[in-house]
Amino acid sequence: MENNQFYDEIDEIIWGLVKKQPDFYFLMKSKKGIHPIDIKLSLIRLRRKKKISATLFRSIIKSAKDKGKVVLEDDNLLPVPHLLDYDWRFSAEGIETMLSLINKNSKRNHSVIAFIGTPSLFKMFFSKRETKNQYILIDKNADKHVHYITRYAQNFSFKKYDIMEMEPLDIQADLVVMDPPWYLSYNKLFFQLANNIVNRNGTIICVLPPKYTRKNVDEEFQKLMQFIKDLGIERQHYYKNMVTYNTPPFERNTLKANGIYCMPRGWRTGDILIAKKIDKGTIDKASIVISERGWEEISIGMVRYKLKTGFDIELKSFDLTIESVFKNDIYPSVKRRKTRAEKTINV
Ligand SMILES: C[S@@+](CC[C@H](N)C(=O)[O-])C[C@H]1O[C@@H](n2cnc3c(N)ncnc32)[C@H](O)[C@@H]1O
């Protein structure tokens, strides 16, 4: 889609919403799949085009700062989501939506259900003490999510797995449920893995980015549809903006830094594609390269640090020191006054 056409379409939607209710919380809540920062940029364009008055513009921008309109989300899952894992977790409502889709698509008992990059759903089935199927979590952070699995839960298993390594897995799943990072190369890798583990006539439920997430989403979607067709997977249903997410801490901070404090529940939405493995397809494996060099991870309490070291080292908490990049960038102490005997911290 052309740049201008994409932004013109967003502006049309935002203008239509502003005419109904000129309030940022309402604009975010509309679930059109437009990111709040893009909503703000659209308001700026609408102001420039004189479609909205200066007074109305100021009042909407002011309403974004409404700290009273912040929902408390019930994301008690460990680990804390990290941006470098592209980790956006479903909201409680989103989990219910996915549950009902999974139930609709797995009628038989004794099915094998594989969750690729969907730890919240795996956890939800575990907490319901489901016994009728086998449940497998496949995720690069699977080991960090499964502290709750006890020995008696024999129908729950997990595989810590980095999709970029494409190591073969000995799994035959009847249903695959996945939520890849929202980029074409990741979508292709996730589908390639799903294709390797799903049985003939098995179903794949995949979350994909809504149209207004980025300007090339439509184009990427067309390429992905061709790719899955070549794998022998047939598209069956597509539901727009169907599943909702929580706002991870890293995104809350970004929004605040952009003057957006109000936070309607489940403002972020994802589309759902339901597809079926129908035949062998014309390709087995495509070469998909994602050039992201590995990150080393270390956790201190709840905080997860990702470091690029350039070589493999075994990190221990006491290895970590922060070096100054510019003058006064490191806060010297958590206290205003310190005695000589007190240790300083360098964060
Ligand atoms: C968009 S999040 C989906 C989380 C899901 N909405 C949930 O609530 O369970 C993407 C997921 O893919 C996983 N992931 C990201 N990169 C990966 C990789 N290279 N290999 C395997 N999993 C990966 C993340 O750990 C994360 O769980």
The ligand as an SDF file (V2000), in Angstrom:
LIG
                    3D

 27 29  0  0  0  0  0  0  0  0999 V2000
    3.9230  -12.0050   20.6300 C   0  0  0  0  0  0  0  0  0  0  0  0
    4.4890  -13.0430   21.9570 S   0  0  0  0  0  0  0  0  0  0  0  0
    3.1410  -14.0930   22.1360 C   0  0  0  0  0  0  0  0  0  0  0  0
    2.7360  -14.3830   23.5840 C   0  0  0  0  0  0  0  0  0  0  0  0
    1.2890  -14.8120   23.6630 C   0  0  0  0  0  0  0  0  0  0  0  0
    0.4430  -13.7210   23.2440 N   0  0  0  0  0  0  0  0  0  0  0  0
    0.9000  -15.2460   25.0730 C   0  0  0  0  0  0  0  0  0  0  0  0
    0.2890  -14.4440   25.8020 O   0  0  0  0  0  0  0  0  0  0  0  0
    1.1540  -16.3780   25.4250 O   0  0  0  0  0  0  0  0  0  0  0  0
    5.7200  -13.9520   21.0830 C   0  0  0  0  0  0  0  0  0  0  0  0
    6.1810  -15.2270   21.7410 C   0  0  0  0  0  0  0  0  0  0  0  0
    7.1780  -15.8170   20.8810 O   0  0  0  0  0  0  0  0  0  0  0  0
    8.3010  -16.1810   21.6460 C   0  0  0  0  0  0  0  0  0  0  0  0
    9.4850  -16.0180   20.7640 N   0  0  0  0  0  0  0  0  0  0  0  0
   10.0430  -14.8620   20.3410 C   0  0  0  0  0  0  0  0  0  0  0  0
   11.1200  -15.1030   19.5830 N   0  0  0  0  0  0  0  0  0  0  0  0
   11.2380  -16.4650   19.5150 C   0  0  0  0  0  0  0  0  0  0  0  0
   12.1660  -17.3410   18.8960 C   0  0  0  0  0  0  0  0  0  0  0  0
   13.2020  -16.8610   18.1930 N   0  0  0  0  0  0  0  0  0  0  0  0
   11.9920  -18.6710   19.0420 N   0  0  0  0  0  0  0  0  0  0  0  0
   10.9650  -19.1580   19.7750 C   0  0  0  0  0  0  0  0  0  0  0  0
   10.0650  -18.3830   20.4000 N   0  0  0  0  0  0  0  0  0  0  0  0
   10.1890  -17.0450   20.2750 C   0  0  0  0  0  0  0  0  0  0  0  0
    8.3320  -15.2220   22.8260 C   0  0  0  0  0  0  0  0  0  0  0  0
    9.0610  -15.7900   23.9190 O   0  0  0  0  0  0  0  0  0  0  0  0
    6.8490  -15.0320   23.0990 C   0  0  0  0  0  0  0  0  0  0  0  0
    6.3510  -15.9730   24.0030 O   0  0  0  0  0  0  0  0  0  0  0  0
  1  2  1  0
  2  3  1  0
  2 10  1  0
  3  4  1  0
  4  5  1  0
  5  6  1  0
  5  7  1  0
  7  8  2  0
  7  9  1  0
 10 11  1  0
 11 12  1  0
 11 26  1  0
 12 13  1  0
 13 14  1  0
 13 24  1  0
 14 15  1  0
 14 23  1  0
 15 16  2  0
 16 17  1  0
 17 18  1  0
 17 23  2  0
 18 19  1  0
 18 20  2  0
 20 21  1  0
 21 22  2  0
 22 23  1  0
 24 25  1  0
 24 26  1  0
 26 27  1  0
M  CHG  2   2   1   9  -1
M  END
$$$$
